[in-house]
């Protein structure tokens, strides 16, 4: 089953031809998707040849091929990882029972909502990034942008397949609605706030792919544990593609830091703005913003919904089998920080009610790995500066901190103190205008914009100066 059939109108490895009703429904949805891709996908480059990765197999080895292909001709399809023989539910009240191939009736509406929320994020990011190709710092980066875009658009197909295949008329209506909502649209926005934010520059793009796509990794990882086996297998393969998106973010920020340190040492100054680079204080403010917005995507720390998802087997924890507990959590407790009259204090709750916080804490630990790598670049350059992640309560709009002001260091302050200092903690309009002013396109193969260093190596063994995008 791992081989993908590209001879079909909709490439797939799920024997779509064996279910004529489902095939017809998806083929009816496909033209609307292609219209969306042409209208809301990348601007300008639909007819250029791009060196893209295309999945040809879902097994562990040799799963993709690389070749130049036009964005307008990219073959979006439906790919699931191979089924695990005799797979059992790994957590919750149904732990140990066979995984579901069909959804129990009592969980249909809840699971549909989980799939819709995840699916809605996929086209949203494409819409947020659609203009970035016009200011790409190199052909290498332009290619990476488009690789992210085509895979996020394919991930929409992954969720739409589940909606069409398992939720009847309601699922088809939800699939249609995902093409009608648009990022930042005042009348019909995307469901989650972070996916209505603008991505106007490449610093924002790199931090989005590092922090917000990493949230996607943890949400998909939690859904991969689901008792609903088709969802689990869908998310398993999506995670394989998602890894490249986070690589783009981690290395992109690292290359910005590398170039900044070169100019700092060359001119013996922390203020590299006059030399056309992004200073470290500005970078820290952007890190604060993108991390805090992404943390909100995990929802409230204390969540009855998350507890219900876990108990019913719909959504687990990331790498559920890596936890050394009973995978039921009904008798376990954990602590959380909450704001109080005298500052932050610790409060105990059941581990089941804090599943969202557990997922977020794992995410934060993962984010710190990249921050430590970025700080090593600074250390190796002899720069006395450390990038940090802000406190979990900083700039929050969801959860227990949503109505409070917390500094990056974790100190509670009043609204006046927040307003006086916010431009030290979050990007100001002047910061954003400066970063946007650097975004001048560089198209010649092997050349880079002045504010970013070249990558250590090219894609798929190709040299850095390979013609990744045929202009």
C-alpha positions as CSV (number, residue, x, y, z in Angstrom):
1,X,0.0,0.0,0.0
2,X,2.9,2.4,0.6
3,X,3.4,3.1,-3.2
4,X,1.4,6.1,-4.5
5,X,-0.6,5.8,-7.7
6,X,0.1,8.9,-9.8
7,X,-1.9,7.6,-12.8
8,X,-5.1,8.5,-11.0
9,X,-6.8,11.9,-11.3
10,X,-6.2,12.3,-7.6
11,X,-2.9,10.6,-6.6
12,X,-3.4,8.3,-3.7
13,X,-2.4,5.1,-1.9
14,X,-5.8,4.4,-0.4
15,X,-7.4,2.6,-3.3
16,X,-9.6,5.5,-4.1
17,X,-10.8,3.8,-7.2
18,X,-12.3,1.1,-5.0
19,X,-14.8,3.5,-3.5
20,X,-16.6,5.2,-6.4
21,X,-18.8,7.3,-4.2
22,X,-15.9,8.8,-2.4
23,X,-13.9,9.2,-5.5
24,X,-16.6,11.2,-7.2
25,X,-17.1,13.4,-4.2
26,X,-13.4,14.2,-4.0
27,X,-13.1,14.7,-7.8
28,X,-16.0,17.2,-7.4
29,X,-14.1,19.1,-4.7
30,X,-10.8,19.1,-6.6
31,X,-11.7,22.0,-9.1
32,X,-12.6,24.3,-6.2
33,X,-9.3,23.4,-4.5
34,X,-7.3,24.1,-7.7
35,X,-9.1,27.5,-8.1
36,X,-8.1,28.3,-4.5
37,X,-4.5,27.3,-5.2
38,X,-4.4,29.5,-8.3
39,X,-6.0,32.5,-6.5
40,X,-4.7,32.2,-3.0
41,X,-1.5,30.2,-3.4
42,X,2.0,31.7,-4.3
43,X,1.9,34.9,-6.3
44,X,3.7,35.1,-9.6
45,X,5.6,31.7,-9.8
46,X,2.8,29.3,-10.8
47,X,4.4,28.7,-14.2
48,X,8.0,28.5,-13.2
49,X,9.9,25.2,-12.8
50,X,10.7,24.6,-9.1
51,X,12.9,21.9,-7.8
52,X,10.4,20.2,-5.5
53,X,10.1,17.0,-3.5
54,X,7.2,14.8,-4.4
55,X,6.1,11.8,-2.3
56,X,6.1,8.6,-4.2
57,X,6.0,6.1,-1.3
58,X,5.0,6.3,2.3
59,X,7.5,3.7,3.6
60,X,10.6,4.8,5.6
61,X,13.0,4.5,2.8
62,X,13.1,6.2,-0.6
63,X,9.7,7.9,-0.1
64,X,10.2,11.0,-2.3
65,X,11.8,12.1,-5.6
66,X,13.1,15.5,-6.6
67,X,12.6,17.2,-9.9
68,X,11.7,20.5,-11.5
69,X,7.9,20.9,-11.7
70,X,5.6,23.9,-12.2
71,X,3.5,24.9,-9.2
72,X,0.4,24.9,-11.4
73,X,1.1,21.3,-12.3
74,X,2.0,19.9,-8.8
75,X,0.0,16.7,-8.1
76,X,-1.7,17.0,-4.8
77,X,-3.0,13.8,-3.4
78,X,-4.0,11.6,-0.4
79,X,-1.3,9.6,1.3
80,X,-1.6,7.5,4.5
81,X,1.1,5.5,6.2
82,X,0.7,1.8,6.0
83,X,-1.6,0.3,8.7
84,X,0.0,-1.3,11.8
85,X,-1.2,-4.9,12.1
86,X,-3.6,-5.4,15.1
87,X,-3.1,-1.8,16.3
88,X,-4.5,-1.2,19.8
89,X,-5.6,2.0,21.4
90,X,-2.8,3.2,23.7
91,X,-4.5,5.5,26.2
92,X,-7.8,6.6,27.8
93,X,-10.8,4.5,28.9
94,X,-10.6,2.3,25.7
95,X,-6.9,1.5,26.2
96,X,-6.0,-1.9,24.9
97,X,-9.0,-2.3,22.6
98,X,-8.6,-2.5,18.8
99,X,-8.2,0.8,17.0
100,X,-11.3,2.1,15.2
101,X,-11.6,1.9,11.5
102,X,-14.9,3.7,11.7
103,X,-15.9,6.4,14.2
104,X,-18.3,5.5,17.1
105,X,-21.4,7.6,16.7
106,X,-21.1,9.3,20.0
107,X,-17.7,10.8,19.1
108,X,-18.4,11.9,15.5
109,X,-19.1,15.6,16.1
110,X,-16.1,16.0,18.5
111,X,-13.7,14.3,16.2
112,X,-15.0,16.2,13.1
113,X,-14.2,19.4,14.9
114,X,-10.7,18.3,15.7
115,X,-10.1,17.4,12.1
116,X,-11.6,20.7,10.8
117,X,-9.5,22.8,13.1
118,X,-6.3,21.0,12.1
119,X,-7.3,21.1,8.4
120,X,-8.1,24.8,8.5
121,X,-4.5,25.7,9.5
122,X,-3.0,24.1,6.4
123,X,-4.4,26.4,3.7
124,X,-4.2,29.3,6.1
125,X,-0.4,29.2,6.2
126,X,-0.2,29.1,2.4
127,X,-2.4,32.3,2.3
128,X,-0.2,34.0,4.9
129,X,2.9,33.3,2.8
130,X,1.6,33.9,-0.7
131,X,3.5,37.2,-1.3
132,X,6.8,36.1,0.2
133,X,8.2,34.8,-3.2
134,X,8.3,38.4,-4.4
135,X,11.1,39.2,-1.8
136,X,13.0,35.9,-1.5
137,X,16.6,36.4,-0.4
138,X,17.8,33.6,-2.7
139,X,16.6,31.0,-5.2
140,X,17.4,28.4,-2.5
141,X,15.0,30.1,-0.1
142,X,12.4,30.6,-2.8
143,X,12.4,26.9,-3.5
144,X,12.1,26.1,0.3
145,X,9.1,28.4,0.5
146,X,7.3,26.6,-2.3
147,X,8.1,23.2,-0.8
148,X,6.5,24.3,2.4
149,X,3.5,25.7,0.4
150,X,2.8,22.6,-1.7
151,X,3.0,20.3,1.3
152,X,0.7,22.5,3.5
153,X,-1.8,22.5,0.6
154,X,-1.5,18.7,0.4
155,X,-2.1,18.4,4.1
156,X,-5.4,20.1,3.5
157,X,-6.2,17.2,1.2
158,X,-5.3,14.8,4.0
159,X,-7.9,16.2,6.3
160,X,-10.5,16.7,3.5
161,X,-10.2,13.0,2.6
162,X,-11.1,12.1,6.2
163,X,-14.0,14.5,6.2
164,X,-15.4,13.2,2.9
165,X,-14.8,9.6,3.7
166,X,-16.1,9.4,7.2
167,X,-18.5,12.3,8.0
168,X,-21.0,12.3,5.2
169,X,-22.8,15.5,4.2
170,X,-21.5,17.3,7.3
171,X,-17.9,16.4,6.3
172,X,-18.4,17.6,2.7
173,X,-19.8,20.9,3.9
174,X,-16.8,21.4,6.2
175,X,-14.4,20.6,3.4
176,X,-16.1,23.3,1.2
177,X,-16.0,25.8,4.1
178,X,-12.2,25.4,4.4
179,X,-11.8,27.0,0.9
180,X,-14.1,29.8,1.8
181,X,-12.4,31.0,4.9
182,X,-9.2,33.0,4.3
183,X,-6.3,34.2,6.6
184,X,-7.0,37.7,7.9
185,X,-10.4,38.0,6.2
186,X,-12.5,40.3,8.5
187,X,-15.7,38.5,7.5
188,X,-14.5,34.9,7.2
189,X,-11.2,34.5,9.0
190,X,-9.4,31.3,9.8
191,X,-10.4,29.5,13.0
192,X,-7.2,30.0,15.0
193,X,-5.8,33.5,15.7
194,X,-2.1,32.8,14.8
195,X,-3.3,31.9,11.3
196,X,-4.8,35.3,10.8
197,X,-1.6,37.1,11.5
198,X,0.4,38.6,8.6
199,X,3.6,37.1,7.4
200,X,5.1,40.1,5.6
201,X,8.8,39.3,5.7
202,X,11.2,36.4,5.7
203,X,12.2,36.8,9.3
204,X,8.6,36.2,10.2
205,X,8.4,33.3,7.8
206,X,11.5,31.6,9.4
207,X,10.1,32.1,12.9
208,X,6.6,30.9,11.8
209,X,8.1,27.7,10.3
210,X,10.2,27.2,13.5
211,X,7.6,28.0,16.1
212,X,4.1,27.7,14.6
213,X,4.9,24.7,12.4
214,X,6.4,23.1,15.5
215,X,3.1,23.5,17.2
216,X,1.7,21.7,14.1
217,X,4.2,18.9,14.8
218,X,2.9,18.5,18.4
219,X,-0.8,18.7,17.4
220,X,-0.3,16.1,14.6
221,X,1.8,14.0,17.0
222,X,-1.1,14.0,19.5
223,X,-3.6,13.1,16.8
224,X,-1.3,10.4,15.5
225,X,-2.0,8.6,18.8
226,X,-5.8,8.7,18.1
227,X,-7.9,5.6,18.4
228,X,-9.3,6.5,15.0
229,X,-6.8,4.6,12.8
230,X,-7.2,6.5,9.5
231,X,-6.5,9.8,11.3
232,X,-3.5,8.3,13.0
233,X,-2.0,7.0,9.7
234,X,-2.8,10.3,8.0
235,X,-1.0,12.3,10.7
236,X,2.0,9.9,10.7
237,X,2.8,10.7,7.1
238,X,2.1,14.4,7.5
239,X,4.7,14.5,10.2
240,X,7.3,13.2,7.8
241,X,6.7,16.1,5.5
242,X,6.4,18.6,8.3
243,X,10.0,18.0,9.4
244,X,11.4,19.9,6.4
245,X,9.2,23.0,7.3
246,X,10.8,23.2,10.8
247,X,14.3,22.7,9.2
248,X,13.6,25.7,7.0
249,X,12.8,27.8,10.1
250,X,15.7,26.6,12.3
251,X,18.4,27.0,9.6
252,X,16.9,30.3,8.3
253,X,17.1,32.0,11.7
254,X,20.6,30.5,12.2
255,X,21.7,32.0,8.9
256,X,20.4,35.4,9.9
257,X,22.4,35.1,13.2
258,X,25.5,34.0,11.3
259,X,25.3,37.1,9.0
260,X,24.6,39.4,11.9
261,X,27.6,38.2,13.9
262,X,29.8,38.6,10.9
263,X,28.9,42.2,10.6
264,X,29.0,42.8,14.3
265,X,32.6,41.6,14.4
266,X,33.6,43.4,11.2
267,X,32.3,46.7,12.4
268,X,32.8,46.2,16.2
269,X,29.2,47.1,17.0
270,X,25.9,45.6,18.1
271,X,24.0,48.0,15.9
272,X,24.2,46.4,12.5
273,X,21.1,48.1,11.1
274,X,23.2,50.7,9.2
275,X,24.9,47.7,7.4
276,X,21.7,46.2,6.2
277,X,21.3,43.4,8.8
278,X,18.9,42.4,11.6
279,X,20.2,43.3,15.0
280,X,19.9,40.8,17.9
281,X,17.5,42.9,20.0
282,X,15.1,43.0,17.1
283,X,15.4,39.3,16.6
284,X,14.7,38.6,20.3
285,X,11.5,40.7,20.0
286,X,10.4,38.7,17.0
287,X,11.2,35.4,18.9
288,X,9.0,36.7,21.8
289,X,6.1,37.4,19.5
290,X,6.1,34.2,17.4
291,X,6.7,31.9,20.4
292,X,3.9,33.5,22.4
293,X,1.4,33.4,19.5
294,X,2.2,29.8,18.9
295,X,1.8,28.9,22.6
296,X,-1.7,30.2,22.4
297,X,-2.5,27.5,19.8
298,X,-2.3,24.8,22.5
299,X,-5.4,26.3,24.2
300,X,-6.1,26.7,27.8
301,X,-3.7,25.0,30.3
302,X,-6.7,23.7,32.3
303,X,-9.0,22.1,29.8
304,X,-12.0,19.9,30.2
305,X,-12.1,19.5,26.4
306,X,-8.5,18.2,26.3
307,X,-9.3,15.8,29.2
308,X,-12.3,14.5,27.2
309,X,-10.3,14.0,24.1
310,X,-7.7,12.0,26.1
311,X,-10.2,9.9,28.0
312,X,-12.2,9.0,24.9
313,X,-9.0,8.2,22.9
314,X,-9.5,10.9,20.3
315,X,-6.2,12.8,21.0
316,X,-3.3,11.7,23.1
317,X,0.0,13.2,24.1
318,X,3.0,13.6,21.8
319,X,4.9,10.2,21.8
320,X,2.3,8.8,24.2
321,X,4.3,5.5,24.7
322,X,7.2,7.6,25.9
323,X,5.4,8.5,29.1
324,X,6.1,6.2,32.1
325,X,2.6,6.2,33.6
326,X,-0.7,4.4,33.3
327,X,-1.9,6.3,30.1
328,X,-5.2,6.8,31.8
329,X,-4.3,9.7,34.1
330,X,-7.5,9.6,36.2
331,X,-5.6,9.2,39.5
332,X,-2.5,11.3,38.7
333,X,-2.0,15.0,39.5
334,X,0.3,17.7,38.1
335,X,0.9,21.4,38.9
336,X,0.5,24.6,36.9
337,X,1.5,28.2,37.3
338,X,-1.4,30.7,37.8
339,X,-1.5,34.4,38.3
340,X,-2.5,35.6,41.8
341,X,-2.8,38.8,43.7
342,X,0.9,38.6,44.8
343,X,2.3,37.3,41.5
344,X,2.5,33.8,40.1
345,X,1.8,30.8,42.3
346,X,1.6,27.0,41.8
347,X,-1.7,25.2,41.7
348,X,-2.3,21.4,41.6
349,X,-4.8,19.7,39.3
350,X,-5.4,16.3,37.8
351,X,-3.0,15.3,35.1
352,X,-6.0,14.7,32.9
353,X,-7.1,18.3,33.1
354,X,-3.6,19.5,32.3
355,X,-3.0,17.5,29.1
356,X,-2.8,20.7,27.0
357,X,-0.1,22.0,29.4
358,X,1.8,18.8,29.1
359,X,1.8,19.0,25.3
360,X,2.8,22.7,25.5
361,X,5.7,21.9,27.9
362,X,7.0,19.2,25.6
363,X,6.8,21.8,22.7
364,X,8.7,24.4,24.7
365,X,11.5,21.9,25.5
366,X,11.7,21.1,21.8
367,X,11.8,24.8,20.9
368,X,14.7,25.4,23.3
369,X,16.9,22.9,21.3
370,X,16.9,25.4,18.4
371,X,17.5,28.4,20.7
372,X,20.5,26.6,22.1
373,X,21.8,26.0,18.6
374,X,21.3,29.7,17.7
375,X,23.2,30.7,20.9
376,X,26.1,28.4,19.9
377,X,26.5,30.5,16.7
378,X,26.7,33.6,18.9
379,X,29.2,31.9,21.3
380,X,31.4,30.7,18.5
381,X,31.5,34.2,17.1
382,X,32.5,35.6,20.4
383,X,29.3,37.6,20.9
384,X,28.2,38.0,24.5
385,X,24.4,37.7,23.9
386,X,21.9,34.9,24.6
387,X,18.5,34.5,22.9
388,X,15.8,33.3,25.2
389,X,12.2,32.1,25.1
390,X,9.8,34.3,27.1
391,X,7.8,33.1,30.1
392,X,4.8,31.0,29.3
393,X,2.5,33.8,30.5
394,X,4.0,36.5,28.2
395,X,1.7,38.0,25.6
396,X,-1.0,35.4,26.1
397,X,-4.5,35.8,24.9
398,X,-5.7,32.3,25.8
399,X,-5.8,30.4,29.1
400,X,-5.1,31.5,32.6
401,X,-2.8,34.3,31.5
402,X,-5.1,35.6,28.9
403,X,-6.3,38.6,30.9
404,X,-3.0,39.4,32.6
405,X,0.2,41.2,31.7
406,X,3.4,39.1,32.3
407,X,6.9,40.2,31.3
408,X,9.3,37.9,29.3
409,X,11.0,37.2,32.6
410,X,7.7,36.1,34.3
411,X,6.9,39.2,36.4
412,X,3.3,40.3,36.5
413,X,2.8,44.0,35.7
414,X,-0.2,46.4,35.4
415,X,-1.5,47.7,32.1
416,X,0.4,51.0,32.3
417,X,3.8,49.2,32.9
418,X,3.0,46.9,30.0
419,X,2.2,49.8,27.6
420,X,5.4,51.6,28.6
421,X,7.6,48.7,27.9
422,X,5.9,46.6,25.2
423,X,8.1,48.0,22.4
424,X,11.1,46.5,24.3
425,X,9.5,43.1,24.3
426,X,7.5,42.8,21.0
427,X,8.3,44.1,17.5
428,X,7.3,47.8,17.1
429,X,5.9,49.3,13.9
430,X,9.4,50.7,13.4
431,X,11.0,47.3,13.8
432,X,8.6,45.8,11.3
433,X,9.1,48.6,8.8
434,X,12.9,48.2,9.1
435,X,12.8,44.4,8.5
436,X,10.4,44.9,5.6
437,X,12.9,47.4,4.1
438,X,15.5,44.7,3.9
439,X,13.3,42.4,1.8
440,X,14.8,42.9,-1.6
441,X,14.6,39.9,-3.9
442,X,17.8,38.1,-5.0
443,X,17.2,35.7,-7.9
444,X,20.6,34.9,-9.3
445,X,21.6,31.3,-8.5
446,X,24.0,31.1,-5.5
447,X,23.6,34.8,-4.6
448,X,22.2,35.8,-1.2
449,X,20.6,38.9,0.2
450,X,23.0,40.9,2.4
451,X,21.1,40.2,5.7
452,X,21.4,36.4,5.6
453,X,24.3,33.9,5.2
454,X,24.3,31.1,2.6
455,X,23.2,27.7,3.8
456,X,25.8,25.1,4.7
457,X,24.6,22.8,1.9
458,X,22.0,22.6,-0.8
459,X,18.9,20.5,-1.2
460,X,19.1,16.7,-2.1
461,X,22.9,16.8,-2.6
462,X,22.7,19.7,-5.0
463,X,25.1,22.7,-4.6
464,X,24.0,25.9,-3.1
465,X,24.3,27.7,-6.5
466,X,22.0,25.1,-8.2
467,X,19.1,26.5,-10.2
468,X,16.4,25.7,-7.7
469,X,13.9,28.0,-9.4
470,X,14.1,28.5,-13.2
471,X,13.4,32.2,-13.6
